[in-house]
Amino acid sequence: MQAAPDEPPSSGELPSPEEESNPEDTSAAPAALRDLLAFEDGNALRLLCAPAGDAVVHRIAVGMDDLAPGRPGTLLLAVGAAPDAATVREAALRGACAVVLGEPPSAAATLDAAREAGLALLVREGGVRWAEVAGLLRSALSYARAGLEDAVDAGDAGDAVRGPEAIPSLAALAARVAAYVKGSITIEDTRLRVLAHSATGPGADPLRRAVILGGRVPDWRVAELRRSGLLRALWTARDVLHRPADGDTPERLVVAVRSGREVLGSIWAAADGAALAPDAARHLRTAAGLAAPLLVRERLRESGTAHRRESALRGLLHGLGDRRTHAWSLGLSPDAPCAAVVAEREPARADDRALEVLVLELAAHRPGTGVLRDGDRLALLVTGDASASDHEAAVLAVVRELDAAVSSSPDCAPVWLGVGPVGPPERAAESYDRAVLVMRALREREARAAATGAPRPARYADAAGAGAAVETLRILDAVRPVWESGEGPVHELIRADLAGGGELVRTLAAYFDTGGDVTAAAGRLVVHPNTLRYRIVRLRERDGVDVDDPDTRLLLTLAARLATASPPP
């Protein structure tokens, strides 16, 4: 490994970025509204109502006067207009596909008007100026249009060697640079994920093919780069690094892409059946400068998309806001089969490895799964396979694989996986609530098995697999506030016992769980049967609580179950 010859950067062959295409040019390609919102992190705009379909935007209009019939696909910034239903209807009549209001609407009729017209309704967040919103959306429209042209720019072999013009995308840049360096180009981020690459020639080495097919540098290759010191050199060097050919491994050049002091990614050039061009290092330096704004754009788009997806997923699973809008933001059709899955690890363990294993497993095999992390819990939204005849069985098979991945990983904390029923996105919150109950039932079932010395049961199930315990927990959750507000001898006795350590509650729980079998209950408590009998008799004689009375027995049973059951989240 050595630095390439020190040659001054040249911009004569590779062009510098020119002014962006005019976002008001309606002859330019349209962009999907979802792609525009991907550039916004949720601090400037809030989506109130999703469009009827995949809305496409041709232009940005500022104010109602900027709208004109016959010019569909307009995203209207309703500057100076009232945030009411009349504004929305008028905008729809004039060809708007989306409207941004200056403040939240005060009447539900405004949202109803948007739904009737089938357009998207957004609101400007407080403290954000219209100029900022216009600038953000216009820039996003230009960038999104450039992305739509990626395939043309990257796939046209002649495009790579044309005269000075803007480089609209990483894919176009990779194709252009490949033509100059006479080799193959891969552009990666700092996590060594492939963001763009040039066409792969017949002479490409197996490593390049593996990287492109996998979408990232394989783990074994990352370890090798670390051992050799190449990664450290790459992130600290300011120049192109050269690695000569070695056996079946072809010659390679690599340069870091920077924005000031921050490293954004890297560009790799590999010989593809022939030697790299003599001035390949110079072209790579210039390419690194051109790639910097494109990598910043990619990072912003990824960040904005992740923020909006997380917000939409949280709203969908917890029943917050408009469910149809959340589903649209996640790219789900109204009838898409999906189910919530709740995974919770053992809280006594401080390591995060178990949940990380689940996340990695999902990223590798179910990349479309929505994932929310909340402390020791993961909430997942698993979308079903449209071709599957039994969606419930398909989702349960996915969860079975997740359980196997955690169980086979060393040093992982226990994880319980509760599966909710499959249904459309609008019922995701119901699925989530049921999945939480299933997960809690699984935990209680395992604790009960451990107390009796029974074999450990499975740590994953749906409502059918968890049995009656799911409905029992639902009823206990409903009863808990009623019990806690109650008065009387039983309530006073239980409260005093819990304050003193809960010996009586544990005794009652064991006694009732074993159906009143004193010997079995005593064995669970590790006490002599006579000790247990004495505690029961003392209840009647000292505390005036008769265990044989049906009503008293019901209250005591509820008290014992509520004290030992996990409370709702």
Beta strands, then each sheet from edge to edge (+ up, - down):
strand 1: 2-3
strand 2: 31-32
strand 3: 45-49
strand 4: 56-57
strand 5: 59-62
strand 6: 74-77
strand 7: 96-101
strand 8: 120-124
strand 9: 183-189
strand 10: 194-197
strand 11: 241-243
strand 12: 252-259
strand 13: 262-271
strand 14: 338-345
strand 15: 370-374
strand 16: 377-383
strand 17: 415-419
strand 18: 460-462
sheet 1: 1+ 11- 12+ 13- 9+ 10-
sheet 2: 2+ 4-
sheet 3: 3+ 8- 7- 6- 5-
sheet 4: 15+ 16- 14+ 17- 18-
end
